[in-house]
Amino acid sequence: MERSLEAGNMTRVREFVLLGLSTRADIRDVLFAVFLTLYMLTLLENTLIIYLVCTSWLGGLLVSVAKTTRIASLSYCGPNVLNHFFCDVSPLLNLSCTHVALAELVDFISAIVIFCGSLLVALASYVAIGRTVLHMPSAAARRKALSTCASHLVVVGIFYAVILFMYTRPSRISPTDLNKVLSVVYTMLTPMCSPVIYCLRNREVHAVLQRTLHSRWVPSTRTDLARS
């Protein structure tokens, strides 16, 4: 009864007051201006990154929408079996019973634009990396950097070579097993190799992985020995 009366006489708190970093009124305005500036700079930096990334996202979206819209407008009145393991552009064009010249042209131009644009950016990046590597004072550092860049270039070269063969021809690609094998290369093999080359070959990553495995293996081994 006493607790219920006390609870009834209490005033429920619905608002909270933040004291801030300082209770001095003359410093609050200065701190507000400083923190506002820092938050605005943070917002501006992230907005710039989003703008730059939009990496490309908007261009890929527009190209995909244009190609998909053009292919969806075609008529398909023959067989409905695709000699492929995913719904690619060329096998669909092979099954169309209407005039596909415009769809082929759109596919060819978009492939050329995407291929050349991304290839030029990649080449410019590796040229800049090569110049930096050649100016390294240590021969050991140069060998290490060149070894890493060589593996990068192999994967990038394989990827662009396959893409060039698959998508930059203005005519329909015949549904052969070679096309399916090449599609496996750029859809499965190069994505599988990328984490290994760009991350898992790093010595710092190796050290962290070894410490993690060691910390998990040693306690379990001790527990098993204690039980036995």
N, CA, C and O of each residue as an XYZ file, in Angstrom:
912
protein
N       0.831     -1.205      0.000
C       0.000      0.000      0.000
C       0.866      1.256      0.000
O       0.612      2.210     -0.736
N       1.923      1.231      0.867
C       2.808      2.401      0.912
C       3.521      2.610     -0.414
O       3.697      3.739     -0.871
N       3.935      1.483     -1.034
C       4.626      1.606     -2.316
C       3.702      2.161     -3.395
O       4.126      2.970     -4.221
N       2.452      1.736     -3.392
C       1.507      2.232     -4.389
C       1.227      3.713     -4.204
O       1.074      4.453     -5.175
N       1.159      4.155     -2.904
C       0.951      5.580     -2.654
C       2.159      6.397     -3.099
O       2.020      7.469     -3.688
N       3.352      5.867     -2.803
C       4.555      6.572     -3.230
C       4.654      6.646     -4.745
O       5.051      7.668     -5.303
N       4.289      5.550     -5.405
C       4.326      5.559     -6.871
C       3.314      6.527     -7.441
O       3.556      7.158     -8.470
N       2.156      6.647     -6.759
C       1.154      7.580     -7.233
C       1.563      9.016     -7.070
O       1.197      9.859     -7.890
N       2.337      9.328     -6.000
C       2.795     10.694     -5.769
C       3.995     11.080     -6.621
O       4.310     12.264     -6.731
N       4.678     10.101     -7.230
C       5.840     10.403     -8.052
C       5.450     11.022     -9.380
O       4.394     10.721     -9.936
N       6.312     11.886     -9.880
C       6.129     12.495    -11.192
C       6.962     11.725    -12.208
O       8.175     11.596    -12.040
N       6.329     11.213    -13.257
C       7.042     10.447    -14.269
C       7.913     11.374    -15.117
O       7.479     12.438    -15.558
N       9.158     10.935    -15.331
C      10.107     11.714    -16.133
C       9.920     11.380    -17.597
O      10.004     10.214    -17.981
N       9.672     12.372    -18.412
C       9.488     12.189    -19.857
C      10.523     12.955    -20.675
O      10.595     12.780    -21.892
N      11.308     13.783    -20.042
C      12.333     14.550    -20.742
C      13.649     14.434    -19.994
O      13.682     14.270    -18.775
N      14.745     14.524    -20.760
C      16.079     14.442    -20.196
C      16.887     15.651    -20.646
O      16.743     16.129    -21.771
N      17.725     16.129    -19.763
C      18.547     17.306    -20.035
C      19.999     16.881    -20.131
O      20.530     16.253    -19.215
N      20.646     17.225    -21.247
C      22.055     16.930    -21.442
C      22.888     18.102    -20.949
O      22.666     19.247    -21.343
N      23.839     17.807    -20.095
C      24.712     18.859    -19.589
C      25.775     19.260    -20.595
O      26.267     20.388    -20.556
N      26.137     18.355    -21.495
C      27.147     18.666    -22.488
C      28.544     18.522    -21.934
O      28.728     18.019    -20.825
N      29.547     18.968    -22.709
C      30.933     18.863    -22.268
C      31.291     19.894    -21.202
O      32.167     19.656    -20.370
N      30.626     21.013    -21.229
C      30.936     22.070    -20.271
C      29.654     22.775    -19.876
O      28.744     22.940    -20.688
N      29.593     23.191    -18.611
C      28.426     23.936    -18.118
C      28.608     25.442    -18.264
O      27.695     26.209    -17.955
N      29.763     25.867    -18.727
C      30.013     27.299    -18.908
C      29.312     27.793    -20.166
O      29.490     27.236    -21.249
N      28.521     28.837    -20.011
C      27.732     29.345    -21.133
C      28.597     29.952    -22.225
O      28.233     29.901    -23.400
N      29.761     30.538    -21.851
C      30.602     31.187    -22.856
C      31.334     30.185    -23.736
O      31.760     30.528    -24.839
N      31.486     28.940    -23.262
C      32.182     27.921    -24.052
C      31.209     27.113    -24.889
O      31.609     26.531    -25.897
N      29.953     27.063    -24.503
C      28.984     26.231    -25.212
C      28.843     26.652    -26.670
O      28.784     25.804    -27.561
N      28.789     27.944    -26.913
C      28.641     28.415    -28.289
C      29.852     28.040    -29.141
O      29.709     27.672    -30.307
N      31.033     28.136    -28.558
C      32.246     27.768    -29.293
C      32.257     26.275    -29.605
O      32.559     25.869    -30.727
N      31.923     25.460    -28.599
C      31.882     24.014    -28.818
C      30.817     23.638    -29.835
O      31.022     22.743    -30.654
N      29.686     24.319    -29.782
C      28.632     24.043    -30.768
C      29.127     24.331    -32.182
O      28.874     23.549    -33.098
N      29.824     25.440    -32.362
C      30.339     25.784    -33.697
C      31.382     24.784    -34.159
O      31.396     24.387    -35.324
N      32.270     24.370    -33.231
C      33.317     23.401    -33.600
C      32.705     22.068    -33.993
O      33.055     21.514    -35.035
N      31.795     21.542    -33.177
C      31.187     20.242    -33.463
C      30.310     20.290    -34.706
O      30.266     19.333    -35.480
N      29.614     21.405    -34.896
C      28.802     21.543    -36.104
C      29.680     21.513    -37.346
O      29.325     20.894    -38.348
N      30.831     22.185    -37.279
C      31.756     22.178    -38.418
C      32.289     20.780    -38.702
O      32.372     20.362    -39.857
N      32.651     20.053    -37.633
C      33.164     18.696    -37.811
C      32.103     17.772    -38.402
O      32.396     16.988    -39.304
N      30.885     17.860    -37.903
C      29.821     17.011    -38.435
C      29.482     17.367    -39.876
O      29.188     16.484    -40.682
N      29.520     18.652    -40.202
C      29.252     19.066    -41.579
C      30.348     18.574    -42.521
O      30.058     18.164    -43.645
N      31.613     18.610    -42.070
C      32.701     18.078    -42.881
C      32.550     16.571    -43.088
O      32.767     16.063    -44.188
N      32.178     15.867    -42.026
C      31.948     14.422    -42.145
C      30.834     14.123    -43.131
O      30.951     13.227    -43.966
N      29.752     14.885    -43.025
C      28.634     14.701    -43.952
C      29.043     15.013    -45.382
O      28.641     14.317    -46.314
N      29.843     16.061    -45.556
C      30.293     16.429    -46.898
C      31.194     15.357    -47.495
O      31.066     15.023    -48.673
N      32.110     14.814    -46.688
C      33.009     13.774    -47.182
C      32.242     12.530    -47.614
O      32.491     11.985    -48.690
N      31.311     12.082    -46.777
C      30.528     10.896    -47.127
C      29.622     11.145    -48.317
O      29.399     10.249    -49.131
N      29.099     12.361    -48.422
C      28.277     12.699    -49.587
C      29.106     12.668    -50.865
O      28.629     12.226    -51.911
N      30.354     13.139    -50.780
C      31.240     13.100    -51.942
C      31.535     11.665    -52.357
O      31.546     11.343    -53.545
N      31.776     10.804    -51.369
C      32.033      9.394    -51.682
C      30.813      8.762    -52.336
O      30.934      8.041    -53.326
N      29.630      9.038    -51.776
C      28.396      8.495    -52.361
C      28.205      9.017    -53.778
O      27.778      8.279    -54.666
N      28.523     10.290    -53.986
C      28.385     10.865    -55.327
C      29.304     10.179    -56.320
O      28.896      9.881    -57.443
N      30.549      9.923    -55.913
C      31.488      9.250    -56.809
C      31.073      7.816    -57.090
O      31.182      7.341    -58.220
N      30.589      7.120    -56.046
C      30.176      5.732    -56.224
C      28.911      5.654    -57.076
O      28.744      4.738    -57.881
N      28.070      6.580    -56.894
C      26.815      6.571    -57.668
C      27.040      6.740    -59.160
O      26.081      6.752    -59.931
N      29.692      4.897    -58.062
C      30.922      4.275    -58.558
C      30.690      3.567    -59.809
O      31.103      2.466    -60.170
N      29.255      5.206    -60.948
C      29.369      3.864    -61.537
C      28.070      3.081    -61.405
O      27.701      2.354    -62.328
N      27.357      3.210    -60.266
C      26.083      2.508    -60.083
C      25.041      2.995    -61.088
O      24.338      2.196    -61.707
N      24.954      4.304    -61.241
C      23.952      4.863    -62.144
C      24.239      4.465    -63.585
O      23.316      4.146    -64.334
N      25.516      4.482    -63.982
C      25.860      4.075    -65.343
C      25.529      2.625    -65.602
O      24.964      2.294    -66.645
N      25.874      1.748    -64.662
C      25.530      0.338    -64.826
C      24.033      0.101    -64.840
O      23.537     -0.744    -65.585
N      23.300      0.860    -64.002
C      21.839      0.714    -63.975
C      21.211      1.139    -65.292
O      20.325      0.458    -65.809
N      21.660      2.255    -65.834
C      21.095      2.735    -67.101
C      21.378      1.762    -68.239
O      20.500      1.487    -69.057
N      22.594      1.243    -68.293
C      22.936      0.282    -69.341
C      22.110     -0.988    -69.203
O      21.610     -1.515    -70.196
N      21.965     -1.477    -67.988
C      21.191     -2.702    -67.770
C      19.727     -2.494    -68.130
O      19.107     -3.361    -68.744
N      19.172     -1.342    -67.748
C      17.764     -1.062    -68.075
C      17.566     -0.974    -69.582
O      16.586     -1.496    -70.114
N      18.498     -0.313    -70.275
C      18.374     -0.186    -71.733
C      18.451     -1.549    -72.413
O      17.658     -1.836    -73.310
N      19.393     -2.389    -71.999
C      19.531     -3.709    -72.613
C      18.339     -4.598    -72.276
O      17.813     -5.290    -73.148
N      17.911     -4.582    -71.013
C      16.779     -5.423    -70.615
C      15.492     -5.005    -71.303
O      14.712     -5.854    -71.736
N      15.266     -3.699    -71.406
C      14.059     -3.209    -72.087
C      14.062     -3.605    -73.548
O      13.027     -3.990    -74.092
N      15.215     -3.513    -74.187
C      15.295     -3.846    -75.610
C      15.078     -5.336    -75.828
O      14.394     -5.723    -76.775
N      15.638     -6.166    -74.984
C      15.493     -7.610    -75.138
C      14.079     -8.057    -74.780
O      13.536     -8.966    -75.408
N      13.477     -7.418    -73.767
C      12.110     -7.787    -73.366
C      11.082     -7.452    -74.435
O      10.006     -8.048    -74.474
N      11.414     -6.489    -75.311
C      10.468     -6.125    -76.382
C      10.497     -7.081    -77.561
O       9.659     -6.970    -78.456
N      11.439     -8.021    -77.587
C      11.511     -8.990    -78.675
C      10.461    -10.075    -78.508
O       9.923    -10.280    -77.420
N      10.179    -10.764    -79.600
C       9.215    -11.871    -79.584
C       9.977    -13.191    -79.609
O      10.984    -13.342    -80.301
N       9.468    -14.135    -78.836
C      10.082    -15.463    -78.748
C       9.007    -16.493    -79.057
O       8.118    -16.750    -78.245
N       9.105    -17.076    -80.245
C       8.070    -18.002    -80.689
C       8.626    -19.385    -81.015
O       7.885    -20.248    -81.486
N       9.892    -19.607    -80.776
C      10.495    -20.894    -81.096
C      10.781    -21.700    -79.853
O       9.962    -21.714    -78.934
N      11.916    -22.373    -79.791
C      12.268    -23.162    -78.605
C      12.549    -22.245    -77.420
O      12.922    -21.084    -77.587
N      12.365    -22.784    -76.235
C      12.567    -21.994    -75.016
C      13.678    -22.567    -74.136
O      13.684    -22.360    -72.922
N      14.604    -23.280    -74.743
C      15.712    -23.895    -74.009
C      16.977    -23.099    -74.293
O      17.382    -22.959    -75.447
N      17.609    -22.573    -73.232
C      18.852    -21.818    -73.356
C      20.044    -22.741    -73.131
O      20.125    -23.425    -72.110
N      20.957    -22.755    -74.076
C      22.171    -23.541    -73.947
C      23.195    -22.747    -73.136
O      24.244    -22.349    -73.643
N      22.864    -22.530    -71.873
C      23.712    -21.751    -70.989
C      23.360    -22.101    -69.557
O      22.394    -22.823    -69.309
N      24.162    -21.576    -68.583
C      23.847    -21.839    -67.188
C      23.311    -20.606    -66.471
O      23.019    -20.670    -65.276
N      23.173    -19.462    -67.190
C      22.436    -18.317    -66.675
C      21.849    -17.562    -67.867
O      22.252    -17.771    -69.011
N      20.894    -16.687    -67.580
C      20.139    -16.024    -68.651
C      20.963    -14.872    -69.213
O      20.798    -13.724    -68.800
N      21.842    -15.178    -70.145
C      22.713    -14.176    -70.741
C      22.047    -13.567    -71.972
O      21.026    -14.058    -72.452
N      22.653    -12.477    -72.474
C      22.052    -11.736    -73.582
C      22.104    -12.524    -74.886
O      21.089    -12.665    -75.569
N      23.268    -13.031    -75.227
C      23.431    -13.692    -76.518
C      22.556    -14.929    -76.688
O      21.958    -15.083    -77.752
N      22.446    -15.823    -75.700
C      21.523    -16.953    -75.881
C      20.078    -16.525    -76.076
O      19.334    -17.167    -76.817
N      19.674    -15.443    -75.416
C      18.310    -14.956    -75.619
C      18.114    -14.429    -77.038
O      17.076    -14.669    -77.655
N      19.113    -13.709    -77.552
C      19.007    -13.212    -78.925
C      18.942    -14.356    -79.927
O      18.297    -14.225    -80.967
N      19.591    -15.463    -79.635
C      19.557    -16.606    -80.538
C      18.166    -17.239    -80.613
O      17.825    -17.875    -81.611
N      17.372    -17.068    -79.572
C      16.039    -17.670    -79.546
C      14.955    -16.738    -80.068
O      13.807    -17.158    -80.217
N      15.290    -15.490    -80.346
C      14.279    -14.543    -80.798
C      13.916    -14.800    -82.254
O      14.775    -15.129    -83.073
N      12.614    -14.643    -82.570
C      12.150    -14.844    -83.940
C      11.840    -13.518    -84.626
O      11.240    -13.504    -85.700
N      12.241    -12.407    -84.019
C      12.045    -11.100    -84.630
C      13.392    -10.511    -85.018
O      14.438    -11.127    -84.815
N      13.350     -9.315    -85.576
C      14.560     -8.641    -86.021
C      15.330     -8.143    -84.797
O      14.808     -7.356    -84.007
N      16.560     -8.600    -84.646
C      17.331     -8.312    -83.437
C      18.506     -7.378    -83.712
O      19.402     -7.255    -82.877
N      18.518     -6.723    -84.859
C      19.655     -5.866    -85.203
C      19.812     -4.722    -84.204
O      20.927     -4.412    -83.785
N      18.692     -4.090    -83.820
C      18.777     -2.977    -82.878
C      19.225     -3.465    -81.493
O      20.029     -2.810    -80.829
N      18.701     -4.612    -81.069
C      19.108     -5.167    -79.773
C      20.591     -5.530    -79.778
O      21.290     -5.306    -78.789
N      21.067     -6.086    -80.878
C      22.484     -6.405    -80.986
C      23.340     -5.147    -80.965
O      24.412     -5.130    -80.360
N      22.864     -4.089    -81.629
C      23.607     -2.835    -81.660
C      23.688     -2.216    -80.263
O      24.746     -1.748    -79.843
N      22.546     -2.220    -79.544
C      22.541     -1.691    -78.180
C      23.472     -2.496    -77.280
O      24.208     -1.930    -76.471
N      23.437     -3.812    -77.425
C      24.301     -4.675    -76.624
C      25.774     -4.421    -76.944
O      26.612     -4.375    -76.043
N      26.082     -4.260    -78.218
C      27.469     -4.035    -78.637
C      27.989     -2.684    -78.155
O      29.102     -2.603    -77.635
N      27.201     -1.625    -78.320
C      27.644     -0.289    -77.915
C      27.822     -0.219    -76.401
O      28.815      0.326    -75.921
N      26.866     -0.768    -75.644
C      26.983     -0.740    -74.187
C      28.187     -1.533    -73.709
O      28.867     -1.136    -72.763
N      28.450     -2.672    -74.378
C      29.616     -3.467    -74.001
C      30.912     -2.714    -74.282
O      31.841     -2.756    -73.476
N      30.978     -2.029    -75.418
C      32.173     -1.267    -75.757
C      32.396     -0.130    -74.771
O      33.521      0.100    -74.327
N      31.312      0.591    -74.423
C      31.439      1.732    -73.516
C      31.902      1.269    -72.140
O      32.828      1.841    -71.566
N      31.251      0.224    -71.612
C      31.623     -0.271    -70.285
C      33.023     -0.857    -70.300
O      33.818     -0.614    -69.392
N      33.319     -1.628    -71.336
C      34.631     -2.277    -71.407
C      35.746     -1.255    -71.515
O      36.711     -1.301    -70.752
N      35.619     -0.335    -72.457
C      36.690      0.644    -72.665
C      36.824      1.585    -71.474
O      37.936      1.930    -71.073
N      35.686      2.003    -70.904
C      35.749      2.917    -69.769
C      36.448      2.303    -68.575
O      37.365      2.901    -68.012
N      36.016      1.105    -68.182
C      36.629      0.453    -67.023
C      38.071      0.039    -67.302
O      38.913      0.082    -66.405
N      38.360     -0.363    -68.544
C      39.728     -0.762    -68.885
C      40.683      0.423    -68.820
O      41.806      0.286    -68.335
N      40.254      1.575    -69.299
C      41.111      2.759    -69.250
C      41.401      3.165    -67.805
O      42.526      3.540    -67.474
N      40.389      3.090    -66.953
C      40.601      3.421    -65.540
C      41.580      2.439    -64.907
O      42.468      2.842    -64.156
N      41.417      1.142    -65.211
C      42.324      0.133    -64.652
C      43.750      0.335    -65.152
O      44.698      0.240    -64.372
N      43.910      0.611    -66.434
C      45.246      0.829    -66.982
C      45.911      2.067    -66.381
O      47.102      2.056    -66.070
N      45.128      3.128    -66.224
C      45.682      4.336    -65.613
C      46.120      4.073    -64.172
O      47.146      4.589    -63.729
N      45.342      3.272    -63.442
C      45.703      2.949    -62.065
C      46.992      2.151    -62.005
O      47.855      2.422    -61.170
N      47.129      1.164    -62.889
C      48.333      0.340    -62.865
C      49.551      1.092    -63.383
O      50.673      0.806    -62.964
N      49.355      2.034    -64.273
C      50.482      2.871    -64.702
C      50.983      3.715    -63.541
O      52.190      3.850    -63.337
N      50.042      4.288    -62.774
C      50.451      5.068    -61.606
C      51.143      4.194    -60.565
O      52.124      4.607    -59.947
N      50.623      2.983    -60.377
C      51.250      2.056    -59.424
C      52.653      1.672    -59.901
O      53.589      1.602    -59.105
N      52.790      1.424    -61.215
C      54.094      1.056    -61.754
C      55.127      2.155    -61.569
O      56.281      1.872    -61.244
N      54.731      3.392    -61.770
C      55.663      4.503    -61.567
C      56.104      4.586    -60.104
O      57.275      4.821    -59.808
N      55.140      4.387    -59.192
C      55.484      4.430    -57.771
C      56.428      3.297    -57.392
O      57.356      3.489    -56.606
N      56.185      2.113    -57.956
C      57.036      0.958    -57.642
C      58.451      1.175    -58.148
O      59.416      0.858    -57.452
N      58.582      1.711    -59.353
C      59.916      1.910    -59.927
C      60.736      2.948    -59.158
O      61.965      2.946    -59.231
N      60.062      3.827    -58.424
C      60.778      4.847    -57.663
C      61.050      4.413    -56.225
O      61.544      5.209    -55.427
N      60.737      3.168    -55.884
C      61.039      2.684    -54.538
C      62.539      2.510    -54.373
O      63.192      1.975    -55.270
N      63.105      2.947    -53.254
C      64.562      2.842    -53.077
C      65.048      1.430    -52.808
O      66.192      1.100    -53.122
N      64.198      0.591    -52.231
C      64.617     -0.759    -51.853
C      64.288     -1.746    -52.964
O      63.176     -1.745    -53.493
N      65.251     -2.586    -53.316
C      65.030     -3.606    -54.338
C      64.059     -4.678    -53.844
O      63.249     -5.185    -54.619
N      64.138     -5.019    -52.572
C      63.232     -6.018    -52.010
C      61.791     -5.524    -52.046
O      60.876     -6.285    -52.359
N      61.592     -4.251    -51.725
C      60.242     -3.681    -51.775
C      59.711     -3.662    -53.199
O      58.527     -3.908    -53.429
N      60.600     -3.364    -54.171
C      60.164     -3.367    -55.568
C      59.752     -4.761    -56.021
O      58.742     -4.921    -56.706
N      60.534     -5.772    -55.640
C      60.193     -7.149    -56.023
C      58.866     -7.579    -55.410
O      58.047     -8.219    -56.070
N      58.660     -7.223    -54.139
C      57.405     -7.582    -53.483
C      56.219     -6.903    -54.161
O      55.188     -7.531    -54.404
N      56.373     -5.609    -54.463
C      55.281     -4.875    -55.113
C      55.009     -5.398    -56.517
O      53.854     -5.532    -56.922
N      56.078     -5.694    -57.261
C      55.906     -6.222    -58.616
C      55.271     -7.607    -58.588
O      54.481     -7.940    -59.472
N      55.604     -8.416    -57.587
C      54.987     -9.728    -57.463
C      53.490     -9.612    -57.216
O      52.690    -10.344    -57.800
N      53.122     -8.677    -56.336
C      51.698     -8.464    -56.066
C      50.981     -7.924    -57.296
O      49.891     -8.387    -57.632
N      51.582     -6.949    -57.967
C      50.952     -6.363    -59.156
C      50.850     -7.371    -60.293
O      49.893     -7.336    -61.067
N      51.831     -8.273    -60.402
C      51.784     -9.275    -61.471
C      50.578    -10.186    -61.310
O      49.889    -10.487    -62.284
N      50.319    -10.631    -60.072
C      49.145    -11.481    -59.853
C      47.853    -10.711    -60.106
O      46.884    -11.267    -60.623
N      47.844     -9.430    -59.741
C      46.672     -8.605    -60.043
C      46.447     -8.522    -61.551
O      45.330     -8.699    -62.036
N      47.517     -8.254    -62.276
C      47.407     -8.083    -63.722
C      46.970     -9.365    -64.415
O      46.259     -9.312    -65.418
N      47.384    -10.513    -63.892
C      46.964    -11.782    -64.493
C      45.447    -11.941    -64.401
O      44.788    -12.276    -65.385
N      44.902    -11.698    -63.208
C      43.456    -11.841    -63.027
C      42.702    -10.804    -63.847
O      41.710    -11.125    -64.501
N      43.170     -9.562    -63.813
C      42.503     -8.513    -64.584
C      42.594     -8.797    -66.080
O      41.626     -8.592    -66.813
N      43.760     -9.271    -66.534
C      43.910     -9.591    -67.948
C      43.000    -10.716    -68.401
O      42.400    -10.645    -69.474
N      42.895    -11.761    -67.578
C      41.993    -12.872    -67.923
C      40.551    -12.386    -67.980
O      39.805    -12.738    -68.894
N      40.164    -11.575    -66.999
C      38.787    -11.071    -66.954
C      38.455    -10.253    -68.198
O      37.434    -10.489    -68.844
N      39.309     -9.298    -68.531
C      39.018     -8.432    -69.679
C      39.146     -9.182    -71.000
O      38.419     -8.873    -71.945
N      40.032    -10.142    -71.093
C      40.142    -10.910    -72.332
C      38.870    -11.714    -72.594
O      38.382    -11.768    -73.723
N      38.338    -12.336    -71.545
C      37.101    -13.112    -71.702
C      35.930    -12.205    -72.029
O      35.124    -12.513    -72.907
N      35.837    -11.078    -71.317
C      34.755    -10.130    -71.589
C      34.837     -9.599    -73.014
O      33.816     -9.444    -73.683
N      36.056     -9.319    -73.479
C      36.235     -8.831    -74.845
C      35.750     -9.847    -75.853
O      35.092     -9.482    -76.828
N      36.058    -11.104    -75.641
C      35.641    -12.145    -76.567
C      34.129    -12.370    -76.517
O      33.499    -12.631    -77.542
N      33.552    -12.266    -75.311
C      32.152    -12.625    -75.145
C      31.185    -11.544    -75.598
O      30.161    -11.853    -76.207
N      31.491    -10.272    -75.309
C      30.457     -9.240    -75.413
C      30.760     -8.092    -76.362
O      29.928     -7.196    -76.501
N      31.891     -8.079    -77.009
C      32.184     -6.955    -77.899
C      32.142     -7.361    -79.364
O      32.826     -6.763    -80.195
N      31.351     -8.365    -79.684
C      31.147     -8.738    -81.078
C      29.739     -8.356    -81.489
O      28.791     -8.678    -80.773
N      29.566     -7.675    -82.626
C      28.248     -7.168    -83.011
C      27.296     -8.231    -83.528
O      26.140     -7.912    -83.810
N      27.717     -9.461    -83.664
C      26.829    -10.514    -84.161
C      26.480    -11.464    -83.032
O      27.103    -11.449    -81.970
N      25.460    -12.302    -83.281
C      25.053    -13.261    -82.279
C      26.156    -14.283    -82.032
O      26.832    -14.725    -82.961
N      26.324    -14.648    -80.771
C      27.310    -15.653    -80.413
C      26.645    -17.015    -80.461
O      25.607    -17.234    -79.836
N      27.240    -17.917    -81.199
C      26.653    -19.245    -81.318
C      26.698    -19.960    -79.983
O      27.680    -19.826    -79.254
N      25.650    -20.725    -79.636
C      25.577    -21.383    -78.334
C      26.494    -22.594    -78.253
O      26.033    -23.734    -78.315
N      27.777    -22.349    -78.117
C      28.738    -23.431    -78.023
C      29.162    -23.633    -76.582
O      28.935    -22.783    -75.721
N      29.790    -24.792    -76.336
C      30.286    -25.063    -74.994
C      31.424    -24.128    -74.613
O      31.647    -23.877    -73.429
N      32.153    -23.606    -75.609
C      33.239    -22.685    -75.320
C      32.734    -21.420    -74.635
O      33.367    -20.916    -73.707
N      31.604    -20.914    -75.088
C      31.032    -19.720    -74.472
C      30.657    -19.966    -73.019
O      30.830    -19.090    -72.171
N      30.145    -21.153    -72.731
C      29.780    -21.465    -71.347
C      31.023    -21.594    -70.472
O      31.023    -21.166    -69.318
N      32.073    -22.182    -71.022
C      33.312    -22.299    -70.256
C      33.901    -20.920    -69.973
O      34.345    -20.652    -68.856
N      33.907    -20.051    -70.970
C      34.423    -18.702    -70.774
C      33.574    -17.915    -69.781
O      34.097    -17.093    -69.029
N      32.273    -18.164    -69.777
C      31.404    -17.494    -68.817
C      31.716    -17.932    -67.391
O      31.619    -17.137    -66.456
N      32.093    -19.201    -67.228
C      32.493    -19.683    -65.900
C      33.729    -18.940    -65.414
O      33.867    -18.673    -64.220
N      34.632    -18.605    -66.341
C      35.886    -17.944    -65.965
C      35.607    -16.590    -65.317
O      36.161    -16.294    -64.258
N      34.761    -15.763    -65.932
C      34.577    -14.410    -65.403
C      33.459    -14.307    -64.377
O      33.380    -13.310    -63.661
N      32.594    -15.311    -64.287
C      31.538    -15.270    -63.267
C      31.908    -16.015    -61.995
O      31.329    -15.741    -60.944
N      32.855    -16.951    -62.053
C      33.180    -17.760    -60.878
C      34.659    -17.734    -60.525
O      35.016    -17.510    -59.368
N      35.522    -17.960    -61.510
C      36.939    -18.106    -61.196
C      37.589    -16.786    -60.780
O      38.281    -16.732    -59.763
N      37.373    -15.722    -61.558
C      37.990    -14.445    -61.183
C      37.432    -13.875    -59.880
O      38.218    -13.335    -59.101
N      36.126    -13.958    -59.585
C      35.683    -13.530    -58.244
C      36.269    -14.369    -57.126
O      36.497    -13.860    -56.028
N      36.521    -15.666    -57.387
C      37.123    -16.511    -56.363
C      38.575    -16.125    -56.110
O      39.044    -16.179    -54.973
N      39.290    -15.733    -57.169
C      40.703    -15.383    -57.025
C      40.905    -13.988    -56.433
O      41.944    -13.726    -55.827
N      39.950    -13.105    -56.594
C      40.129    -11.720    -56.145
C      40.388    -11.601    -54.650
O      41.328    -10.902    -54.274
N      39.595    -12.255    -53.751
C      39.918    -12.137    -52.319
C      41.286    -12.684    -51.967
O      41.963    -12.155    -51.085
N      41.698    -13.748    -52.655
C      43.006    -14.337    -52.362
C      44.120    -13.373    -52.743
O      45.078    -13.194    -51.990
N      43.995    -12.758    -53.898
C      45.058    -11.890    -54.410
C      45.084    -10.552    -53.685
O      46.152    -10.065    -53.317
N      43.913     -9.956    -53.479
C      43.867     -8.606    -52.938
C      43.892     -8.558    -51.414
O      44.146     -7.499    -50.840
N      43.634     -9.680    -50.751
C      43.558     -9.638    -49.289
C      44.329    -10.759    -48.617
O      45.194    -10.495    -47.782
N      44.031    -12.010    -48.964
C      44.553    -13.137    -48.209
C      46.052    -13.342    -48.413
O      46.676    -14.044    -47.617
N      46.654    -12.754    -49.452
C      48.096    -12.854    -49.643
C      48.862    -11.854    -48.785
O      50.091    -11.895    -48.724
N      48.149    -10.973    -48.134
C      48.791     -9.962    -47.305
C      49.364    -10.582    -46.034
O      48.727    -11.424    -45.402
N      50.571    -10.158    -45.666
C      51.216    -10.736    -44.486
C      50.472    -10.400    -43.211
O      50.373    -11.231    -42.308
N      49.944     -9.181    -43.129
C      49.196     -8.808    -41.929
C      47.953     -9.663    -41.771
O      47.596    -10.043    -40.656
N      47.290     -9.969    -42.883
C      46.115    -10.839    -42.821
C      46.518    -12.245    -42.390
O      45.810    -12.885    -41.612
N      47.662    -12.730    -42.897
C      48.160    -14.044    -42.481
C      48.426    -14.082    -40.974
O      48.087    -15.054    -40.299
N      49.034    -13.017    -40.460
C      49.344    -12.986    -39.025
C      48.075    -12.992    -38.188
O      47.996    -13.705    -37.188
N      47.085    -12.206    -38.586
C      45.822    -12.182    -37.840
C      45.121    -13.529    -37.915
O      44.565    -13.999    -36.923
N      45.146    -14.149    -39.089
C      44.509    -15.461    -39.245
C      45.194    -16.514    -38.373
O      44.529    -17.334    -37.739
N      46.527    -16.485    -38.347
C      47.246    -17.448    -37.511
C      46.966    -17.237    -36.028
O      46.795    -18.199    -35.280
N      46.919    -15.967    -35.603
C      46.611    -15.702    -34.197
C      45.206    -16.147    -33.840
O      44.975    -16.685    -32.757
N      44.261    -15.924    -34.754
C      42.878    -16.324    -34.488
C      42.746    -17.832    -34.388
O      42.102    -18.342    -33.471
N      43.358    -18.555    -35.335
C      43.300    -20.016    -35.298
C      44.019    -20.564    -34.068
O      43.562    -21.529    -33.455
N      45.145    -19.946    -33.708
C      45.904    -20.408    -32.547
C      45.111    -20.184    -31.260
O      45.082    -21.047    -30.383
N      44.465    -19.010    -31.153
C      43.709    -18.719    -29.934
C      42.499    -19.625    -29.782
O      42.077    -19.911    -28.661
N      41.939    -20.077    -30.889
C      40.780    -20.975    -30.808
C      41.202    -22.431    -30.643
O      40.483    -23.225    -30.037
N      42.366    -22.780    -31.180
C      42.800    -24.172    -31.118
C      43.390    -24.516    -29.761
O      43.142    -25.599    -29.230
N      44.163    -23.609    -29.201
C      44.843    -23.895    -27.931
C      43.869    -24.086    -26.781
O      44.024    -25.057    -26.041
N      42.852    -23.208    -26.573
C      41.912    -23.451    -25.472
C      41.144    -24.749    -25.617
O      40.908    -25.438    -24.624
N      40.746    -25.100    -26.844
C      40.019    -26.343    -27.030
C      40.904    -27.556    -26.735
O      40.437    -28.557    -26.190
N      42.193    -27.455    -27.103
C      43.121    -28.549    -26.813
C      43.318    -28.706    -25.302
O      43.346    -29.825    -24.790
N      43.453    -27.593    -24.597
C      43.606    -27.656    -23.143
C      42.368    -28.234    -22.482
O      42.475    -29.001    -21.525
N      41.212    -27.880    -22.974
C      39.968    -28.401    -22.404
C      39.868    -29.901    -22.583
O      39.459    -30.618    -21.669
N      40.248    -30.383    -23.778
C      40.209    -31.817    -24.030
C      41.192    -32.567    -23.144
O      40.886    -33.652    -22.650
N      42.399    -31.974    -22.937
C      43.381    -32.621    -22.061
C      42.905    -32.644    -20.624
O      43.138    -33.621    -19.912
N      42.236    -31.576    -20.181
C      41.740    -31.555    -18.819
C      40.647    -32.577    -18.599
O      40.568    -33.188    -17.533
N      39.804    -32.769    -19.596
C      38.740    -33.749    -19.469
C      39.300    -35.177    -19.446
O      38.800    -36.042    -18.727
N      40.354    -35.404    -20.250
C      40.924    -36.735    -20.287
C      41.726    -37.039    -19.015
O      42.280    -38.130    -18.881
